[in-house]
Amino acid sequence: MAKLYSRKKLKTMSPKKETINFLLNYSKALKISTYKKLEFESILN
């Protein structure tokens, strides 16, 4: 049988608003270009 190491219930974790905004802005600035089976990543800032 599996052994339970924690008896406390885990809190549901939610990210901060700043973290979500950072990730969204990063994904908007990231551009991936493909040339002859090669991928190039560039950040448009």
HUNOR-V715046 format. One record per residue. RES is the residue in three letters. SS is DSSP state (A for helix, B for strand, O for the rest). D_LAST is the distance of its C-alpha to the last C-alpha in whole Angstrom. Layout:
res=RES ss=SS d_last=D_LAST
res=RES ss=SS d_last=D_LAST
//
This chain:
res=MET ss=O d_last=53
res=ALA ss=O d_last=50
res=LYS ss=O d_last=50
res=LEU ss=O d_last=48
res=TYR ss=O d_last=46
res=SER ss=O d_last=45
res=ARG ss=O d_last=47
res=LYS ss=O d_last=45
res=LYS ss=O d_last=43
res=LEU ss=O d_last=39
res=LYS ss=O d_last=37
res=THR ss=O d_last=34
res=MET ss=O d_last=31
res=SER ss=O d_last=28
res=PRO ss=O d_last=25
res=LYS ss=O d_last=23
res=LYS ss=A d_last=22
res=GLU ss=A d_last=19
res=THR ss=A d_last=18
res=ILE ss=A d_last=18
res=ASN ss=A d_last=16
res=PHE ss=A d_last=14
res=LEU ss=A d_last=14
res=LEU ss=A d_last=14
res=ASN ss=A d_last=10
res=TYR ss=A d_last=10
res=SER ss=A d_last=12
res=LYS ss=A d_last=10
res=ALA ss=A d_last=7
res=LEU ss=B d_last=9
res=LYS ss=B d_last=11
res=ILE ss=B d_last=14
res=SER ss=B d_last=16
res=THR ss=B d_last=20
res=TYR ss=B d_last=22
res=LYS ss=O d_last=25
res=LYS ss=O d_last=25
res=LEU ss=B d_last=22
res=GLU ss=B d_last=19
res=PHE ss=B d_last=16
res=GLU ss=B d_last=13
res=SER ss=B d_last=9
res=ILE ss=B d_last=6
res=LEU ss=O d_last=4
res=ASN ss=O d_last=0
//
